[in-house]
Amino acid sequence: MRYGLYEYLVMSFGLTNAPAFFICWSITKEHEEHLQIVLSRLREHKLYAKFSKCAFWLKEVAFVGHILSAKGVAVDPSKVEDVLNWKQPQTVTEIWSFLGLAGYYRRFIKDFSRISKPMTALTQKNTKFAWSPKCEEAFGTLKKLLTSAPILAQPDITKPFDVYCDASGSGLGCVLMQEGRVIAYASSQLRKHEVNYPTHDLELLAVVYAPKKWRHYLLSNTCHIYTDHKSLKYIFTQPELNMRQRRWLELIKDYDLEVHYHPKKANVVADALSRKAHCNFIEARSK
């Protein structure tokens, strides 16, 4: 029981991904019973908790810039206020400061990397600082999206995950979902050498990017990956692979995943579960 008590006390402070794991753990356990055990142990060892700093049976809790509730995870409005009041950046340093603050909530913003690209372009070496209309549009869009950021679902590590990924000439985009609800968005701009990848490798890069990004969710869990590049459903049985493809497949061999094909124009959010049984797929099982 000591281990359980220690786990209960430090879970929200000492582990990566603590909020999601802590909520899942507290729901699956008898929370009221364990709370009584914690308080009893404190009394037994003559340890004291300041009552004014304790709160019980709250419907929502503020935690490191987020609001945790039964509905999911939301952006803390008080923290976003700093972003909304941010004035137009005048230097590269100010751009990095803004993107650093806004980027903290990038999991709530679909295609964050694509939207912010005009601003990040100004931070490159040997680039003259010239605030363009595209930069102003990106600046305003990010602030607007933060004010209307969705409530993200808390993951259930006992259930399969769905990942929708796509690649284009400007970057990679992925959405992590479970039972039709969005858990997180992720995006990344292409590096200089990645821009020259053929379409097949570029789409495969997006498929590989998702497990690396959400390794803490997907490792040891079933994952369904959806892509609009049909030929990727043969990637695990393709007889001839280049060295890059072999290296990428080596990275994801430990995951229990299935690669599905879906049309590019499909409504992946609304139809994720209904379309699941009709998709072509091939399994890559870890042994």
CYANA upper distance limits for C-alpha pairs under 8 A (distance plus 0.5 A):
  1 MET  CA      5 LEU  CA      6.79
  2 ARG  CA      6 TYR  CA      6.65
  3 TYR  CA      7 GLU  CA      6.50
  4 GLY  CA      8 TYR  CA      6.60
  5 LEU  CA      9 LEU  CA      6.80
  5 LEU  CA     38 VAL  CA      7.16
  6 TYR  CA     10 VAL  CA      6.74
  7 GLU  CA     11 MET  CA      6.02
 10 VAL  CA     14 GLY  CA      6.29
 11 MET  CA     15 LEU  CA      6.72
 11 MET  CA     18 ALA  CA      6.64
 11 MET  CA     22 PHE  CA      6.71
 12 SER  CA     18 ALA  CA      5.69
 12 SER  CA     19 PRO  CA      6.75
 12 SER  CA     22 PHE  CA      6.88
 13 PHE  CA     18 ALA  CA      7.60
 14 GLY  CA     18 ALA  CA      7.93
 17 ASN  CA     21 PHE  CA      6.87
 17 ASN  CA    216 HIS  CA      8.35
 18 ALA  CA     22 PHE  CA      6.07
 19 PRO  CA     23 ILE  CA      6.62
 19 PRO  CA     63 PHE  CA      8.50
 20 ALA  CA     24 CYS  CA      6.72
 20 ALA  CA    154 GLN  CA      6.56
 20 ALA  CA    155 PRO  CA      7.21
 21 PHE  CA     25 TRP  CA      6.42
 22 PHE  CA     26 SER  CA      6.48
 23 ILE  CA     27 ILE  CA      6.63
 24 CYS  CA     28 THR  CA      6.83
 24 CYS  CA    154 GLN  CA      8.39
 24 CYS  CA    155 PRO  CA      8.32
 24 CYS  CA    156 ASP  CA      7.28
 25 TRP  CA     29 LYS  CA      6.79
 26 SER  CA     30 GLU  CA      7.86
 26 SER  CA     31 HIS  CA      6.32
 27 ILE  CA     31 HIS  CA      7.45
 29 LYS  CA     34 HIS  CA      8.49
 30 GLU  CA     34 HIS  CA      6.83
 31 HIS  CA     35 LEU  CA      6.56
 32 GLU  CA     36 GLN  CA      6.86
 33 GLU  CA     37 ILE  CA      6.95
 34 HIS  CA     38 VAL  CA      6.68
 35 LEU  CA     39 LEU  CA      6.79
 36 GLN  CA     40 SER  CA      6.56
 37 ILE  CA     41 ARG  CA      6.62
 38 VAL  CA     42 LEU  CA      6.79
 39 LEU  CA     43 ARG  CA      6.80
 40 SER  CA     44 GLU  CA      6.53
 41 ARG  CA     45 HIS  CA      6.74
 42 LEU  CA     46 LYS  CA      6.42
 42 LEU  CA     47 LEU  CA      5.30
 42 LEU  CA     48 TYR  CA      7.04
 43 ARG  CA     47 LEU  CA      6.49
 43 ARG  CA     48 TYR  CA      7.84
 49 ALA  CA     53 LYS  CA      8.36
 49 ALA  CA     54 CYS  CA      8.11
 50 LYS  CA     54 CYS  CA      7.22
 51 PHE  CA     55 ALA  CA      8.47
 59 LYS  CA     69 SER  CA      6.48
 59 LYS  CA     70 ALA  CA      7.64
 60 GLU  CA     67 ILE  CA      6.99
 60 GLU  CA     68 LEU  CA      5.90
 60 GLU  CA     69 SER  CA      4.83
 60 GLU  CA     70 ALA  CA      7.87
 61 VAL  CA     67 ILE  CA      6.08
 61 VAL  CA     68 LEU  CA      5.62
 61 VAL  CA     69 SER  CA      7.03
 62 ALA  CA     66 HIS  CA      6.16
 62 ALA  CA     67 ILE  CA      5.07
 62 ALA  CA     68 LEU  CA      6.79
 62 ALA  CA     76 ASP  CA      7.64
 63 PHE  CA     67 ILE  CA      6.64
 63 PHE  CA     68 LEU  CA      7.50
 65 GLY  CA     75 VAL  CA      7.12
 65 GLY  CA     76 ASP  CA      5.73
 65 GLY  CA     79 LYS  CA      6.50
 66 HIS  CA     73 VAL  CA      7.08
 66 HIS  CA     74 ALA  CA      6.17
 66 HIS  CA     75 VAL  CA      5.32
 66 HIS  CA     76 ASP  CA      5.16
 67 ILE  CA     73 VAL  CA      6.23
 67 ILE  CA     74 ALA  CA      5.56
 67 ILE  CA     75 VAL  CA      6.56
 67 ILE  CA     76 ASP  CA      5.95
 68 LEU  CA     72 GLY  CA      6.53
 68 LEU  CA     73 VAL  CA      5.40
 68 LEU  CA     74 ALA  CA      7.17
 69 SER  CA     73 VAL  CA      7.07
 71 LYS  CA    151 ILE  CA      7.76
 71 LYS  CA    153 ALA  CA      7.41
 72 GLY  CA    151 ILE  CA      6.40
 72 GLY  CA    152 LEU  CA      5.86
 72 GLY  CA    153 ALA  CA      5.00
 72 GLY  CA    154 GLN  CA      5.75
 73 VAL  CA    151 ILE  CA      5.96
 73 VAL  CA    152 LEU  CA      5.52
 73 VAL  CA    153 ALA  CA      6.79
 73 VAL  CA    154 GLN  CA      7.23
 74 ALA  CA    149 ALA  CA      7.92
 74 ALA  CA    150 PRO  CA      7.28
 74 ALA  CA    151 ILE  CA      5.21
 74 ALA  CA    152 LEU  CA      6.88
 75 VAL  CA     79 LYS  CA      8.30
 75 VAL  CA     80 VAL  CA      7.80
 75 VAL  CA    105 TYR  CA      7.89
 75 VAL  CA    146 LEU  CA      8.32
 75 VAL  CA    149 ALA  CA      7.43
 75 VAL  CA    151 ILE  CA      8.23
 76 ASP  CA     80 VAL  CA      7.01
 77 PRO  CA     81 GLU  CA      6.86
 77 PRO  CA    147 THR  CA      8.33
 78 SER  CA     82 ASP  CA      8.31
 79 LYS  CA     83 VAL  CA      8.22
 80 VAL  CA     84 LEU  CA      6.92
 80 VAL  CA    146 LEU  CA      7.47
 80 VAL  CA    147 THR  CA      7.90
 81 GLU  CA     85 ASN  CA      6.71
 82 ASP  CA     86 TRP  CA      6.75
 83 VAL  CA     98 PHE  CA      7.82
 83 VAL  CA    101 LEU  CA      7.70
 83 VAL  CA    102 ALA  CA      7.26
 83 VAL  CA    143 LYS  CA      7.01
 84 LEU  CA    143 LYS  CA      6.17
 86 TRP  CA     98 PHE  CA      8.11
 88 GLN  CA    136 GLU  CA      8.40
 88 GLN  CA    139 PHE  CA      8.38
 89 PRO  CA     94 GLU  CA      5.66
 89 PRO  CA     95 ILE  CA      6.07
 89 PRO  CA     98 PHE  CA      8.36
 90 GLN  CA     94 GLU  CA      7.00
 90 GLN  CA     95 ILE  CA      8.22
 91 THR  CA     95 ILE  CA      6.98
 91 THR  CA    129 PHE  CA      7.74
 92 VAL  CA     96 TRP  CA      6.84
 92 VAL  CA    122 LEU  CA      7.41
 92 VAL  CA    123 THR  CA      6.10
 92 VAL  CA    129 PHE  CA      7.88
 93 THR  CA     97 SER  CA      6.71
 94 GLU  CA     98 PHE  CA      6.70
 95 ILE  CA     99 LEU  CA      6.60
 95 ILE  CA    119 MET  CA      7.53
 95 ILE  CA    120 THR  CA      8.22
 95 ILE  CA    123 THR  CA      8.12
 96 TRP  CA    100 GLY  CA      6.33
 96 TRP  CA    123 THR  CA      8.24
 97 SER  CA    101 LEU  CA      6.85
 98 PHE  CA    102 ALA  CA      6.57
 99 LEU  CA    103 GLY  CA      5.89
 99 LEU  CA    116 SER  CA      8.48
100 GLY  CA    104 TYR  CA      6.91
101 LEU  CA    105 TYR  CA      8.22
102 ALA  CA    106 ARG  CA      7.24
102 ALA  CA    142 LEU  CA      8.01
103 GLY  CA    112 PHE  CA      8.45
105 TYR  CA    109 ILE  CA      7.69
105 TYR  CA    146 LEU  CA      8.35
106 ARG  CA    110 LYS  CA      8.18
106 ARG  CA    112 PHE  CA      6.57
106 ARG  CA    185 TYR  CA      7.72
106 ARG  CA    186 ALA  CA      7.74
107 ARG  CA    184 ALA  CA      5.48
107 ARG  CA    185 TYR  CA      5.11
107 ARG  CA    186 ALA  CA      6.41
108 PHE  CA    146 LEU  CA      8.30
108 PHE  CA    149 ALA  CA      6.36
108 PHE  CA    150 PRO  CA      7.05
108 PHE  CA    152 LEU  CA      7.81
108 PHE  CA    184 ALA  CA      6.78
108 PHE  CA    185 TYR  CA      6.56
109 ILE  CA    145 LEU  CA      7.28
109 ILE  CA    146 LEU  CA      7.94
109 ILE  CA    149 ALA  CA      7.37
109 ILE  CA    185 TYR  CA      6.78
110 LYS  CA    173 GLY  CA      8.30
110 LYS  CA    175 VAL  CA      8.40
110 LYS  CA    185 TYR  CA      5.97
110 LYS  CA    186 ALA  CA      7.47
110 LYS  CA    187 SER  CA      7.99
111 ASP  CA    115 ILE  CA      6.74
111 ASP  CA    173 GLY  CA      6.57
111 ASP  CA    185 TYR  CA      8.06
111 ASP  CA    186 ALA  CA      7.55
111 ASP  CA    187 SER  CA      6.01
112 PHE  CA    116 SER  CA      6.61
112 PHE  CA    142 LEU  CA      8.41
112 PHE  CA    186 ALA  CA      8.01
112 PHE  CA    187 SER  CA      6.66
112 PHE  CA    188 SER  CA      8.48
113 SER  CA    117 LYS  CA      6.44
113 SER  CA    171 GLY  CA      7.95
113 SER  CA    187 SER  CA      6.01
113 SER  CA    188 SER  CA      5.87
113 SER  CA    189 GLN  CA      6.29
114 ARG  CA    170 SER  CA      7.35
114 ARG  CA    171 GLY  CA      7.17
114 ARG  CA    187 SER  CA      8.07
114 ARG  CA    188 SER  CA      8.12
114 ARG  CA    189 GLN  CA      7.30
115 ILE  CA    138 ALA  CA      6.15
115 ILE  CA    141 THR  CA      8.13
115 ILE  CA    142 LEU  CA      7.94
116 SER  CA    120 THR  CA      6.75
116 SER  CA    135 CYS  CA      8.49
116 SER  CA    138 ALA  CA      6.24
116 SER  CA    139 PHE  CA      7.98
116 SER  CA    142 LEU  CA      8.18
117 LYS  CA    121 ALA  CA      6.48
117 LYS  CA    138 ALA  CA      8.47
117 LYS  CA    189 GLN  CA      8.18
118 PRO  CA    122 LEU  CA      7.49
118 PRO  CA    134 LYS  CA      6.77
118 PRO  CA    135 CYS  CA      5.75
118 PRO  CA    138 ALA  CA      7.47
119 MET  CA    123 THR  CA      7.75
119 MET  CA    135 CYS  CA      5.93
119 MET  CA    138 ALA  CA      7.72
119 MET  CA    139 PHE  CA      8.23
120 THR  CA    124 GLN  CA      7.69
121 ALA  CA    127 THR  CA      8.41
122 LEU  CA    127 THR  CA      6.62
122 LEU  CA    128 LYS  CA      7.61
122 LEU  CA    129 PHE  CA      6.38
122 LEU  CA    130 ALA  CA      7.98
123 THR  CA    127 THR  CA      7.67
131 TRP  CA    135 CYS  CA      6.50
131 TRP  CA    136 GLU  CA      7.70
132 SER  CA    136 GLU  CA      6.93
133 PRO  CA    137 GLU  CA      6.58
134 LYS  CA    138 ALA  CA      6.65
135 CYS  CA    139 PHE  CA      6.51
136 GLU  CA    140 GLY  CA      6.62
137 GLU  CA    141 THR  CA      6.50
138 ALA  CA    142 LEU  CA      6.66
139 PHE  CA    143 LYS  CA      7.06
140 GLY  CA    144 LYS  CA      6.63
141 THR  CA    145 LEU  CA      6.55
142 LEU  CA    146 LEU  CA      6.75
143 LYS  CA    147 THR  CA      7.14
144 LYS  CA    148 SER  CA      7.19
145 LEU  CA    149 ALA  CA      6.19
152 LEU  CA    181 ARG  CA      7.93
152 LEU  CA    182 VAL  CA      6.20
152 LEU  CA    183 ILE  CA      5.50
152 LEU  CA    184 ALA  CA      7.16
153 ALA  CA    181 ARG  CA      6.63
153 ALA  CA    182 VAL  CA      6.48
153 ALA  CA    183 ILE  CA      5.37
154 GLN  CA    183 ILE  CA      6.88
155 PRO  CA    178 GLN  CA      7.60
155 PRO  CA    183 ILE  CA      7.05
155 PRO  CA    217 TYR  CA      8.46
157 ILE  CA    217 TYR  CA      7.41
157 ILE  CA    221 ASN  CA      7.64
158 THR  CA    221 ASN  CA      8.04
159 LYS  CA    178 GLN  CA      8.34
159 LYS  CA    221 ASN  CA      7.98
159 LYS  CA    222 THR  CA      8.09
160 PRO  CA    178 GLN  CA      7.52
160 PRO  CA    221 ASN  CA      6.76
160 PRO  CA    222 THR  CA      5.31
160 PRO  CA    223 CYS  CA      6.12
160 PRO  CA    224 HIS  CA      7.99
161 PHE  CA    176 LEU  CA      7.63
161 PHE  CA    177 MET  CA      6.54
161 PHE  CA    178 GLN  CA      5.63
161 PHE  CA    179 GLU  CA      8.42
161 PHE  CA    218 LEU  CA      7.76
161 PHE  CA    221 ASN  CA      8.07
161 PHE  CA    222 THR  CA      6.91
161 PHE  CA    223 CYS  CA      5.27
161 PHE  CA    224 HIS  CA      6.70
162 ASP  CA    176 LEU  CA      6.46
162 ASP  CA    177 MET  CA      5.48
162 ASP  CA    178 GLN  CA      6.30
162 ASP  CA    223 CYS  CA      6.31
162 ASP  CA    224 HIS  CA      5.28
162 ASP  CA    225 ILE  CA      6.47
162 ASP  CA    226 TYR  CA      8.08
163 VAL  CA    174 CYS  CA      7.20
163 VAL  CA    175 VAL  CA      6.06
163 VAL  CA    176 LEU  CA      5.18
163 VAL  CA    177 MET  CA      6.58
163 VAL  CA    210 ALA  CA      7.85
163 VAL  CA    223 CYS  CA      7.73
163 VAL  CA    224 HIS  CA      6.61
163 VAL  CA    225 ILE  CA      5.20
163 VAL  CA    226 TYR  CA      6.58
164 TYR  CA    174 CYS  CA      5.97
164 TYR  CA    175 VAL  CA      5.65
164 TYR  CA    176 LEU  CA      7.23
164 TYR  CA    225 ILE  CA      6.44
164 TYR  CA    226 TYR  CA      5.29
164 TYR  CA    227 THR  CA      6.85
164 TYR  CA    268 VAL  CA      7.94
165 CYS  CA    172 LEU  CA      8.01
165 CYS  CA    173 GLY  CA      6.16
165 CYS  CA    174 CYS  CA      4.73
165 CYS  CA    175 VAL  CA      6.98
165 CYS  CA    206 ALA  CA      6.49
165 CYS  CA    207 VAL  CA      6.88
165 CYS  CA    210 ALA  CA      8.01
165 CYS  CA    225 ILE  CA      7.84
165 CYS  CA    226 TYR  CA      6.79
165 CYS  CA    227 THR  CA      6.15
166 ASP  CA    172 LEU  CA      6.54
166 ASP  CA    173 GLY  CA      5.89
166 ASP  CA    174 CYS  CA      6.99
166 ASP  CA    203 GLU  CA      7.08
166 ASP  CA    206 ALA  CA      6.62
166 ASP  CA    207 VAL  CA      8.49
166 ASP  CA    227 THR  CA      6.79
166 ASP  CA    228 ASP  CA      7.56
167 ALA  CA    171 GLY  CA      6.48
167 ALA  CA    172 LEU  CA      5.09
167 ALA  CA    173 GLY  CA      6.83
167 ALA  CA    202 LEU  CA      6.87
167 ALA  CA    203 GLU  CA      5.92
167 ALA  CA    205 LEU  CA      8.46
167 ALA  CA    206 ALA  CA      6.45
168 SER  CA    172 LEU  CA      7.02
168 SER  CA    202 LEU  CA      8.23
169 GLY  CA    190 LEU  CA      8.23
169 GLY  CA    195 VAL  CA      7.00
170 SER  CA    189 GLN  CA      6.76
170 SER  CA    190 LEU  CA      6.79
170 SER  CA    195 VAL  CA      8.41
171 GLY  CA    187 SER  CA      7.70
171 GLY  CA    188 SER  CA      6.10
171 GLY  CA    189 GLN  CA      4.73
171 GLY  CA    190 LEU  CA      5.38
172 LEU  CA    187 SER  CA      5.84
172 LEU  CA    188 SER  CA      5.66
172 LEU  CA    189 GLN  CA      6.84
172 LEU  CA    190 LEU  CA      7.64
172 LEU  CA    206 ALA  CA      6.30
173 GLY  CA    185 TYR  CA      8.25
173 GLY  CA    186 ALA  CA      6.45
173 GLY  CA    187 SER  CA      4.84
173 GLY  CA    188 SER  CA      7.18
173 GLY  CA    206 ALA  CA      7.66
174 CYS  CA    185 TYR  CA      6.50
174 CYS  CA    186 ALA  CA      5.70
174 CYS  CA    187 SER  CA      6.65
174 CYS  CA    206 ALA  CA      8.00
174 CYS  CA    210 ALA  CA      7.04
175 VAL  CA    182 VAL  CA      7.54
175 VAL  CA    183 ILE  CA      8.21
175 VAL  CA    184 ALA  CA      6.57
175 VAL  CA    185 TYR  CA      5.20
175 VAL  CA    186 ALA  CA      6.85
176 LEU  CA    182 VAL  CA      6.55
176 LEU  CA    183 ILE  CA      5.96
176 LEU  CA    184 ALA  CA      5.77
176 LEU  CA    185 TYR  CA      6.83
177 MET  CA    181 ARG  CA      5.88
177 MET  CA    182 VAL  CA      4.94
177 MET  CA    183 ILE  CA      5.73
177 MET  CA    184 ALA  CA      7.71
178 GLN  CA    182 VAL  CA      7.15
178 GLN  CA    183 ILE  CA      7.50
179 GLU  CA    273 LEU  CA      7.46
180 GLY  CA    269 VAL  CA      6.80
180 GLY  CA    270 ALA  CA      7.37
180 GLY  CA    272 ALA  CA      6.75
180 GLY  CA    273 LEU  CA      7.07
181 ARG  CA    269 VAL  CA      8.25
186 ALA  CA    213 LYS  CA      8.33
190 LEU  CA    194 GLU  CA      6.21
190 LEU  CA    195 VAL  CA      6.62
191 ARG  CA    195 VAL  CA      7.02
192 LYS  CA    196 ASN  CA      8.16
193 HIS  CA    197 TYR  CA      7.88
194 GLU  CA    202 LEU  CA      7.96
197 TYR  CA    201 ASP  CA      6.46
197 TYR  CA    202 LEU  CA      6.21
198 PRO  CA    202 LEU  CA      6.63
199 THR  CA    203 GLU  CA      6.63
200 HIS  CA    204 LEU  CA      6.72
200 HIS  CA    229 HIS  CA      8.01
200 HIS  CA    231 SER  CA      8.25
200 HIS  CA    232 LEU  CA      8.04
201 ASP  CA    205 LEU  CA      6.49
201 ASP  CA    245 GLN  CA      7.82
202 LEU  CA    206 ALA  CA      7.16
203 GLU  CA    207 VAL  CA      7.11
203 GLU  CA    227 THR  CA      8.26
203 GLU  CA    229 HIS  CA      7.18
204 LEU  CA    208 VAL  CA      6.74
204 LEU  CA    232 LEU  CA      7.57
205 LEU  CA    209 TYR  CA      6.45
205 LEU  CA    248 TRP  CA      8.35
206 ALA  CA    210 ALA  CA      7.08
207 VAL  CA    211 PRO  CA      8.02
207 VAL  CA    225 ILE  CA      7.68
207 VAL  CA    227 THR  CA      8.09
208 VAL  CA    212 LYS  CA      7.13
208 VAL  CA    248 TRP  CA      7.11
208 VAL  CA    249 LEU  CA      8.38
208 VAL  CA    251 LEU  CA      8.24
208 VAL  CA    252 ILE  CA      7.39
209 TYR  CA    213 LYS  CA      6.53
210 ALA  CA    214 TRP  CA      6.60
211 PRO  CA    215 ARG  CA      5.70
211 PRO  CA    218 LEU  CA      6.94
211 PRO  CA    219 LEU  CA      8.34
211 PRO  CA    252 ILE  CA      7.62
211 PRO  CA    255 TYR  CA      8.41
214 TRP  CA    218 LEU  CA      6.63
215 ARG  CA    219 LEU  CA      5.97
217 TYR  CA    221 ASN  CA      7.86
218 LEU  CA    222 THR  CA      7.47
218 LEU  CA    223 CYS  CA      6.93
218 LEU  CA    255 TYR  CA      7.65
219 LEU  CA    254 ASP  CA      7.97
219 LEU  CA    255 TYR  CA      6.16
219 LEU  CA    256 ASP  CA      8.00
220 SER  CA    255 TYR  CA      7.03
220 SER  CA    256 ASP  CA      7.21
221 ASN  CA    255 TYR  CA      7.99
221 ASN  CA    256 ASP  CA      6.80
222 THR  CA    255 TYR  CA      8.21
222 THR  CA    256 ASP  CA      5.56
222 THR  CA    257 LEU  CA      6.19
222 THR  CA    258 GLU  CA      8.47
223 CYS  CA    255 TYR  CA      8.43
223 CYS  CA    256 ASP  CA      6.77
223 CYS  CA    257 LEU  CA      5.05
223 CYS  CA    258 GLU  CA      6.80
224 HIS  CA    257 LEU  CA      6.21
224 HIS  CA    258 GLU  CA      5.36
224 HIS  CA    259 VAL  CA      6.59
224 HIS  CA    260 HIS  CA      7.44
225 ILE  CA    257 LEU  CA      7.53
225 ILE  CA    258 GLU  CA      6.49
225 ILE  CA    259 VAL  CA      5.31
225 ILE  CA    260 HIS  CA      6.36
226 TYR  CA    259 VAL  CA      6.51
226 TYR  CA    260 HIS  CA      5.19
226 TYR  CA    261 TYR  CA      6.14
226 TYR  CA    262 HIS  CA      6.87
227 THR  CA    232 LEU  CA      8.35
227 THR  CA    259 VAL  CA      7.95
227 THR  CA    260 HIS  CA      6.81
227 THR  CA    261 TYR  CA      5.72
227 THR  CA    262 HIS  CA      6.55
228 ASP  CA    261 TYR  CA      6.13
228 ASP  CA    262 HIS  CA      5.68
228 ASP  CA    263 PRO  CA      5.88
228 ASP  CA    264 LYS  CA      5.63
229 HIS  CA    261 TYR  CA      7.23
230 LYS  CA    261 TYR  CA      6.00
230 LYS  CA    262 HIS  CA      8.22
231 SER  CA    235 ILE  CA      7.74
232 LEU  CA    259 VAL  CA      7.99
232 LEU  CA    261 TYR  CA      8.40
233 LYS  CA    259 VAL  CA      6.40
233 LYS  CA    260 HIS  CA      6.94
233 LYS  CA    261 TYR  CA      7.32
233 LYS  CA    280 ASN  CA      7.86
233 LYS  CA    281 PHE  CA      6.40
233 LYS  CA    282 ILE  CA      6.48
234 TYR  CA    238 GLN  CA      6.20
234 TYR  CA    282 ILE  CA      7.76
236 PHE  CA    282 ILE  CA      8.16
236 PHE  CA    284 ALA  CA      7.44
241 LEU  CA    245 GLN  CA      6.35
241 LEU  CA    246 ARG  CA      6.62
242 ASN  CA    246 ARG  CA      6.76
243 MET  CA    247 ARG  CA      6.66
244 ARG  CA    248 TRP  CA      6.83
245 GLN  CA    249 LEU  CA      6.66
246 ARG  CA    250 GLU  CA      6.67
247 ARG  CA    251 LEU  CA      7.10
248 TRP  CA    252 ILE  CA      7.31
249 LEU  CA    253 LYS  CA      6.53
253 LYS  CA    284 ALA  CA      7.75
253 LYS  CA    285 ARG  CA      8.00
253 LYS  CA    286 SER  CA      6.51
254 ASP  CA    285 ARG  CA      8.25
254 ASP  CA    286 SER  CA      5.53
254 ASP  CA    287 LYS  CA      8.24
255 TYR  CA    284 ALA  CA      8.14
255 TYR  CA    285 ARG  CA      7.35
255 TYR  CA    286 SER  CA      6.32
256 ASP  CA    283 GLU  CA      8.43
256 ASP  CA    284 ALA  CA      6.75
256 ASP  CA    285 ARG  CA      5.35
256 ASP  CA    286 SER  CA      6.12
257 LEU  CA    283 GLU  CA      6.77
257 LEU  CA    284 ALA  CA      6.07
257 LEU  CA    285 ARG  CA      7.02
258 GLU  CA    281 PHE  CA      6.79
258 GLU  CA    282 ILE  CA      6.25
258 GLU  CA    283 GLU  CA      5.02
258 GLU  CA    284 ALA  CA      6.50
259 VAL  CA    281 PHE  CA      5.85
259 VAL  CA    282 ILE  CA      6.36
259 VAL  CA    283 GLU  CA      7.27
260 HIS  CA    279 CYS  CA      6.36
260 HIS  CA    280 ASN  CA      6.06
260 HIS  CA    281 PHE  CA      4.97
260 HIS  CA    282 ILE  CA      7.70
261 TYR  CA    279 CYS  CA      6.51
261 TYR  CA    280 ASN  CA      6.33
261 TYR  CA    281 PHE  CA      7.29
262 HIS  CA    266 ALA  CA      7.31
262 HIS  CA    279 CYS  CA      7.22
266 ALA  CA    271 ASP  CA      8.30
267 ASN  CA    271 ASP  CA      6.31
267 ASN  CA    272 ALA  CA      8.19
268 VAL  CA    272 ALA  CA      5.63
271 ASP  CA    275 ARG  CA      6.24
272 ALA  CA    276 LYS  CA      6.61
273 LEU  CA    277 ALA  CA      8.32
275 ARG  CA    279 CYS  CA      6.99
